[in-house]
Amino acid sequence: MRVLERGWVSSNNVLLLDGEHSATLVDTGYVTHREQTLQLVRHALDGRKLTRIINTHLHSDHCGGNALLSRELGATISIPPGHAKAVELWDDATLGFSACGQASERFMYDALIEPRSRHVLGGDEWQAFASPGHDPHSVVLWNAHERTLISADALWEYGFGAIFPEVEGESGFAEQRAILDLIKRLQPRLVVPGHGAPFIEVDQALDRAFARLQALEASPERNARSVIKTLLKFHLLIVRQAALDELIARCGGWHYARIVNDRYFRLPFSDFIQRSVDELVAGGALELRDGVVANRDG
């Protein structure tokens, strides 16, 4: 297994070597990084053929390289079943790319990776488990022999992905707790997250994740703030900077920005985005100077 650790715009790419001649790639990063992803994967393949791409879920930072890598390297694409019809129709309203102010090049899938299904990857058996919470249709991959978990956004070393279903009035906290409980029962030796470095201090990571989840359950508004701030930070990671008035106008086209404000804050929309930007500036994630919002690294 070779882990190509990326930044926060692109998810990590996990390459599982199926012997000397072929390999499988789990997740392909964001669309604006697709050429870089292709170069990184080609180098890591070291002459092997990429035969298969598996997506843990279809958020834009996990599937944006699908189309290019499939064209250039001849790999098939396997996705979880929940959004299969939406991919066939390229139904953006369901896939939610524009709802988050994001993009993805259109691709088609070749197979489904069903929860509880088993797959030989990298010369070993991996089992897919459903991991709703952050995304209702996500899966994680578990290698019982090596006690290794590819956890996507269900568990990072310091937290997990924002719980999007809750801001739309659907259940997400209970599902996130269920996947954390499953990970605790599996007792992984190594976790390869969707973002950040692989880690072995799994008990400590789970303690932090359970504490964060408890705080979100106690205050759904806190989760809603997390969702909008995540989307704003992600956008500024891509565009680097934007005039505040232009950013507010862009956010007006984001379904999640509107629904978070309508359900939880009910502020004039420009005030809502301004407040969210101010919170990110106060936390050191963004800079605001002379009416221009800029990403802040680190």
C-alpha positions in Angstrom: 0.0 0.0 0.0 1.2 3.5 -1.0 -0.5 6.5 0.5 -0.2 9.7 -1.5 -1.0 12.2 1.2 -2.5 15.4 -0.2 -3.7 18.7 1.1 -7.2 19.5 2.2 -8.5 20.3 -1.3 -7.8 16.8 -2.6 -8.4 13.7 -0.5 -5.5 11.3 0.0 -5.0 8.8 -2.8 -4.4 5.2 -1.6 -2.6 2.9 -4.1 -3.0 -0.8 -3.4 -0.4 -2.8 -5.5 -1.9 -6.0 -6.9 1.4 -7.7 -7.5 4.0 -6.6 -10.0 1.7 -5.7 -12.8 -1.4 -3.9 -11.6 -2.9 -1.7 -8.9 -6.1 -0.3 -7.5 -6.5 3.4 -6.4 -8.8 4.5 -3.7 -10.1 8.1 -4.3 -8.8 10.5 -6.8 -8.8 14.0 -5.3 -10.3 17.3 -6.5 -10.8 18.2 -10.2 -8.4 21.1 -10.3 -5.6 18.8 -9.0 -6.3 16.0 -11.6 -3.2 16.5 -13.7 -1.0 16.5 -10.5 -2.9 13.4 -9.3 -2.2 11.7 -12.6 1.5 12.4 -12.4 1.7 11.3 -8.8 -0.2 8.0 -9.5 1.9 7.3 -12.6 5.1 7.7 -10.6 3.8 5.5 -7.7 2.6 2.8 -10.2 6.3 2.3 -11.2 5.3 0.6 -14.5 2.2 -1.2 -13.2 -1.2 -0.8 -14.8 -3.9 1.0 -12.9 -6.8 -1.4 -13.3 -9.4 -0.1 -10.9 -10.5 3.1 -9.1 -12.6 2.8 -6.0 -14.4 5.8 -4.5 -15.2 5.8 -0.8 -17.9 8.4 -1.6 -18.6 11.0 -4.2 -17.8 14.3 -2.6 -15.9 16.4 -5.1 -12.5 16.1 -3.3 -12.6 12.3 -3.5 -13.7 11.7 -7.2 -12.5 14.7 -9.1 -9.7 12.8 -10.9 -11.9 9.9 -11.9 -12.5 10.9 -15.5 -8.9 11.8 -16.3 -7.3 8.8 -14.6 -9.8 6.5 -16.3 -9.2 7.9 -19.7 -5.4 8.1 -19.4 -4.7 4.9 -17.5 -7.6 2.7 -18.6 -8.9 2.0 -15.0 -12.5 1.0 -14.3 -14.4 2.9 -11.7 -16.3 1.5 -8.7 -18.6 3.6 -6.6 -20.9 3.0 -3.6 -24.5 2.3 -4.8 -26.3 5.3 -3.3 -25.6 7.8 -6.1 -25.4 5.3 -9.0 -28.4 6.7 -10.8 -27.3 10.3 -10.2 -24.0 9.5 -11.8 -25.7 7.9 -14.8 -27.8 11.0 -15.3 -25.1 13.4 -14.0 -27.7 14.9 -11.8 -25.8 17.7 -10.1 -28.7 18.5 -7.8 -28.4 15.1 -6.2 -24.6 14.8 -6.5 -24.4 18.2 -4.8 -21.3 19.7 -6.4 -22.8 23.1 -7.2 -24.7 23.0 -3.9 -21.3 23.3 -2.3 -19.8 25.7 -4.8 -17.6 22.9 -6.2 -17.1 21.0 -9.5 -16.2 17.6 -10.9 -15.6 16.4 -14.4 -18.3 14.0 -15.5 -17.5 10.3 -15.3 -19.3 7.0 -15.5 -19.0 4.0 -13.2 -18.3 0.4 -14.2 -19.2 -1.4 -11.0 -20.7 -0.8 -7.5 -18.9 -1.4 -4.2 -21.7 -2.6 -2.0 -21.5 -2.5 1.8 -20.4 -5.9 3.2 -18.9 -6.8 -0.1 -15.3 -8.3 -0.1 -12.6 -7.5 -2.6 -9.1 -8.6 -3.2 -6.9 -5.5 -3.3 -3.2 -5.3 -3.0 -3.0 -9.1 -2.7 -5.3 -9.1 0.4 -9.0 -9.2 1.3 -10.7 -5.9 2.1 -14.3 -5.6 3.2 -16.5 -2.5 2.5 -18.6 -1.2 5.4 -21.3 1.5 5.1 -20.2 4.6 6.9 -23.1 7.2 6.7 -22.8 10.3 8.9 -20.6 12.7 6.9 -22.1 11.3 3.7 -25.1 9.0 3.6 -23.6 6.8 0.9 -20.0 6.5 2.0 -18.1 3.3 2.6 -14.8 2.5 4.5 -12.5 -0.4 3.6 -11.3 -2.8 6.2 -8.4 -5.3 5.9 -8.8 -7.7 8.8 -5.5 -9.5 8.2 -3.4 -6.4 8.5 -6.0 -4.6 10.8 -5.9 -1.6 8.5 -8.8 0.7 7.9 -9.2 3.2 5.0 -11.5 5.5 6.8 -12.2 8.2 4.2 -13.9 11.1 6.2 -15.5 8.9 8.9 -12.4 9.3 11.1 -9.4 11.5 10.9 -6.6 11.7 13.5 -8.3 14.9 14.8 -12.0 14.6 14.0 -14.1 13.6 11.0 -16.0 15.3 8.1 -18.8 17.7 8.7 -22.2 16.0 9.1 -24.1 17.3 6.1 -27.3 15.3 6.4 -28.2 17.1 9.7 -28.3 20.5 8.2 -31.0 19.3 5.8 -33.1 17.9 8.6 -32.0 14.3 8.1 -30.3 12.0 10.5 -26.5 12.1 10.6 -25.3 12.2 14.2 -26.6 8.7 15.0 -25.0 7.3 11.9 -21.7 8.9 12.7 -21.8 7.4 16.1 -22.5 4.0 14.6 -19.5 4.1 12.4 -17.2 5.3 15.2 -18.6 2.4 17.3 -17.8 0.0 14.5 -14.3 1.3 14.2 -13.8 0.9 17.9 -15.0 -2.8 17.7 -12.7 -3.5 14.7 -9.7 -2.2 16.7 -7.5 -1.1 13.7 -3.8 -1.2 14.0 -3.5 1.5 11.3 -6.0 4.1 10.0 -5.5 5.7 6.6 -7.8 8.7 6.6 -9.2 10.7 3.7 -7.2 13.7 4.9 -4.0 13.9 7.0 -1.3 11.3 7.6 -2.0 7.7 8.4 -1.9 7.1 12.2 -1.7 4.3 14.8 -2.9 6.1 17.9 -6.5 5.0 17.1 -7.9 5.0 20.6 -6.9 8.6 21.2 -8.4 9.6 17.8 -11.6 7.8 18.7 -11.8 9.6 22.0 -11.4 12.9 20.3 -14.0 12.0 17.7 -16.6 10.8 20.2 -16.1 14.1 22.2 -16.6 16.2 19.1 -19.7 14.3 18.1 -21.1 14.7 21.6 -20.6 18.5 21.3 -22.3 18.6 17.9 -25.2 16.5 19.1 -25.7 18.9 22.0 -25.7 21.9 19.6 -26.8 21.2 16.0 -26.1 24.9 15.3 -22.5 24.2 15.9 -22.5 21.5 13.2 -24.3 23.9 10.9 -21.5 26.5 11.5 -19.0 23.8 10.8 -20.6 23.0 7.5 -20.6 26.5 6.2 -17.1 27.3 7.4 -15.8 24.1 5.8 -17.3 25.1 2.5 -15.9 28.6 2.7 -12.4 27.4 3.7 -12.5 24.8 0.9 -13.5 27.5 -1.7 -10.7 29.8 -0.6 -8.2 27.0 -0.7 -9.1 26.7 -4.4 -9.4 30.4 -5.5 -6.9 31.7 -2.9 -8.7 35.0 -2.5 -11.9 36.9 -3.4 -13.4 40.3 -2.8 -15.9 39.9 0.1 -18.9 41.1 -1.9 -18.0 38.7 -4.7 -17.7 35.9 -2.2 -21.1 36.7 -0.7 -22.6 36.6 -4.2 -21.1 33.3 -5.0 -22.3 31.8 -1.7 -25.8 32.8 -2.7 -25.7 30.1 -5.3 -24.7 27.4 -2.8 -27.6 25.3 -1.6 -25.9 24.5 1.7 -25.1 28.1 2.5 -28.8 29.1 2.0 -30.2 26.2 3.9 -27.8 26.6 6.9 -28.8 30.3 7.2 -32.5 29.6 6.7 -32.7 26.7 9.2 -30.4 28.0 11.9 -29.6 31.7 11.8 -32.2 33.6 9.7 -29.9 36.5 9.2 -29.7 38.8 6.1 -27.6 36.5 3.9 -24.7 39.0 3.5 -24.5 39.3 7.3 -24.5 35.5 7.7 -21.6 35.1 5.3 -19.8 38.0 6.8 -20.1 36.5 10.3 -18.9 33.1 9.0 -15.9 34.8 7.4 -15.2 36.7 10.6 -15.2 33.5 12.6 -12.7 31.9 10.2 -10.5 35.1 10.3 -10.6 35.0 14.1 -9.6 31.3 14.1 -6.6 32.1 11.8 -8.0 30.1 8.8 -8.6 33.2 6.5 -7.4 36.8 6.2 -9.7 39.8 5.5 -7.9 43.0 4.4 -9.3 45.9 2.5 -12.4 44.0 1.6 -10.5 41.0 0.2 -10.8 37.6 1.8 -7.7 35.4 1.4 -6.8 31.9 2.4 -4.3 31.5 5.2 -2.1 28.4 5.1 -1.1 26.6 8.2 
